[in-house]
Amino acid sequence: MLKPIAALSLAILALQADASVITIQTGYSTAGFQNSANSYRDVVNAAIQAQAQNKTAGYGTKQVALYDNLTNKALFGTDSNYAWKATIDFGVTASQAGTWSFRTGVDFGFGGAMFLDGVALTFNGNNMWWGGNYNTASQFLGGSKYLAAGNHTLTIFGLENCCDGSAQAQFKIGSGQYTTFAGTDGLKALPEPATMASFGLGLAMLGLSRRRRQP
């Protein structure tokens, strides 16, 4: 009976890992400039859905440990005609609640958009290439918002036609320094109360079952 209990304990620890979870998804697309953040989201999501069905070579889905120096070519094999979706799940503790700022350096030949918790934060309907610096606002996606304690999701959508360049995504808490999203960024994902209650009930039931089995 110890093995199931140990497994549940490890699962709880995994839920509380001190790290953002970064997922990159891409699909084939020749879509051009869009006129709203929602349009970028919808076009990219359609390409990702098609990729899930067609499994086109050169595109795919992967979790990464560091959102820095990322390219579709390095991840999946091709550098052209792709829709890019990056999903970053992270947690905010009570002491971190406040104004957060986000920025992502991109190479989106046909523009892109950024969403926070499903709501558009910003979009740029122009050719963007940050070139490794954040000096020109039209060449990257950025924005700020007050975040309460809890789980949050930053989502980046973009369209690239040719010759992708490296991408980066960063956050800043209050007046602090920008930090790159990574598996070591310290942004603890907070388990939902219902999830923790379920784990607690499971552990209690396993403990009760073990006691009943003892002579």
Sequence and secondary structure as in RCSB ss.txt:
>XXXX:A:sequence
MLKPIAALSLAILALQADASVITIQTGYSTAGFQNSANSYRDVVNAAIQAQAQNKTAGYGTKQVALYDNLTNKAL
FGTDSNYAWKATIDFGVTASQAGTWSFRTGVDFGFGGAMFLDGVALTFNGNNMWWGGNYNTASQFLGGSKYLAAG
NHTLTIFGLENCCDGSAQAQFKIGSGQYTTFAGTDGLKALPEPATMASFGLGLAMLGLSRRRRQP
>XXXX:A:secstr
 HHHHHHHHHHHHHHT SS EEEEEEEE      SSHHHHHHHHHHHHHHHHHH  TB  EEEESB SSB HHHH
HB  SSEEEEEEEEEEE GGG EEEEEEEE EETT EEEEETTEEEEEE S EE TT    GGGEEEEEEEE SE
EEEEEEEEEE SS   BEEEEEETTS  EE BTTS       HHHHHHHHHHHHHHHHHHHHH  
